């Protein structure tokens, strides 16, 4: 027989009801004992107290069971300050609460179920190990059950709301129960305030999955997103704003930056407040902000700001905010063993094995989440930020699909990269010091993107709509030239690594098309550096290395250096000298054309001088200055001619030496032997020619004698 929680006065119990109690006691003794407990509490009941002042956060139940001065803490146990002895012990997270059954039963459906399901009249202990919000939230809920006024704040409302749901404090037991009142405070007070929404969302980190199931996280995220997307001119609430670099106080200790008429609100006013959130809640807020239609460059800037706070070392000037994030997280998560561990510090040197497992896991989760929420538009974040994020992703073994996506993003902005950002160490078990294969993949993504944009002008025009403080690659034809200079500088730097193979160097150098390089001086510098670091290369390998360079694209200075470089193969030196000679001859031909043109226009100039005698003095002074410049150019041309003659003489000497070397190579033992044999054959032929006539005369005589004999007979 169920017993309701209606108030029953002890004076109203009649003898008839006592007889019914006796019959009920025989049937079920536990229910009668609870009924006597209800009677005892109702005899000491005072007038009901009602209070729904949500603005001040004062909350009390409509009834309270006993006169009490509140709760007293003795060691690790809470006691109710009353003369009535406790008959129920509740254990929550290592803290004991010595309470009474009736106040809890009248307002908590979970307590009702646990006690009635036990069927034990001496049941006096309940352990609530999975209580959301811990002992702090249960203390507030218990005070509400006793009718003690509870002060609702943004810091405790989420835990109290989850505790009320856990204890099943619904309207079925009592009108105006704890679920109704905490929900009203959330909806009408918290969600209308910027600061309170941030604080409540931060406090939800320890309340998973209750805060998610009760839609607290979703509602706070949407409230923050709506306020972040508001027009800065219409902001009237307090916010934190950017912190000074000199000091980094805790977020709870910082003074609010109130908007004023004289000082306008910056577009990034919400970055600092949102950056204190845990990564999963930050992702929820950024996702909601994207849905609201905020500009992608502001979203990218907020992601960069968050990374500077939670990943110190990723941004060069972002070490200060990281310590602040550490203090916030540690202060807010000290009560939970499985809670978020903040204050992440990046270990720049070393490999993944040097990182603690928990710290590496947290950093990996942050990086994976940040990669997934970066806006797809180009220039939403800087290329330097993407490359530093890629460095950490490789170090922490982030999911390969996300790493590939990040590499494609870098390829979209590869012309904005710097050499320092490209020098990413090889964290895999590789022989090389730097990850050359990674740079080669980035270059391939850049070329694919370049080819796609050039072949489809529609996509290029679409990307032009999303430009933020930078020009698109389609409108800047020098992108390939900048990338070629960057790759040449990278090759020069990594060529000093003795473990870098010739194949990797050659593949990376030949990855760019020939049209990307207008001058091969940087490539020649990289080849020379590689030859210095690898002196044991064979002649064939050195020739193979120099094939990636076009000697005709070298400048005069590079040609002069290459002509005196002993590390280059001789054939390459000859090619360099030939190309230099061609350039000088072309320069002389152009200068001769200029001289002929000057001689043709000489009478015109003299006539013009006579016509300009009446011109102002300033014009004449300009003409004399121009004459001096022409004379200077002529003198420089004569010096170039002299240098050309010297180089031509050197070229002839080298050509003679080269011909001598070729002749020496052709002379060998076989050739000398064949020459001797040819001389012997010539001598034998000559001797035969001399002996031949002497031998022919007796034969002719023998031939003639019978002829004479035949004549004589006739």
Secondary structure as UniProt FT lines:
FT   HELIX           10..12
FT   HELIX           15..27
FT   HELIX           29..43
FT   STRAND          51..53
FT   TURN            54..57
FT   STRAND          58..60
FT   STRAND          71..74
FT   TURN            75..76
FT   STRAND          77..80
FT   STRAND          88..92
FT   TURN            93..94
FT   STRAND          95..99
FT   HELIX           101..105
FT   TURN            106..107
FT   HELIX           109..118
FT   TURN            121..122
FT   STRAND          125..127
FT   TURN            129..130
FT   TURN            132..133
FT   HELIX           134..145
FT   TURN            146..147
FT   STRAND          150..151
FT   TURN            154..156
FT   HELIX           157..166
FT   TURN            167..168
FT   TURN            171..173
FT   TURN            175..176
FT   HELIX           178..185
FT   HELIX           186..190
FT   TURN            191..192
FT   HELIX           194..203
FT   HELIX           204..206
FT   TURN            208..209
FT   HELIX           210..213
FT   TURN            214..215
FT   HELIX           216..228
FT   HELIX           232..234
FT   HELIX           251..253
FT   TURN            267..270
FT   HELIX           271..274
FT   TURN            275..276
FT   HELIX           279..292
FT   HELIX           296..310
FT   TURN            316..317
FT   HELIX           319..332
FT   TURN            334..335
FT   TURN            337..338
FT   HELIX           352..354
FT   HELIX           357..373
FT   TURN            378..379
FT   HELIX           383..395
FT   TURN            396..397
FT   HELIX           400..412
FT   HELIX           414..416
FT   HELIX           419..422
FT   HELIX           436..455
FT   HELIX           457..463
FT   HELIX           464..466
FT   HELIX           473..475
FT   TURN            477..478
FT   HELIX           479..494
FT   TURN            495..496
FT   TURN            498..499
FT   HELIX           502..509
FT   HELIX           514..516
FT   HELIX           521..533
FT   TURN            535..536
FT   HELIX           539..546
FT   TURN            547..548
FT   HELIX           551..553
FT   HELIX           556..563
FT   TURN            566..567
FT   HELIX           570..600
FT   HELIX           602..611
FT   HELIX           612..614
FT   HELIX           617..666
FT   HELIX           669..713
//
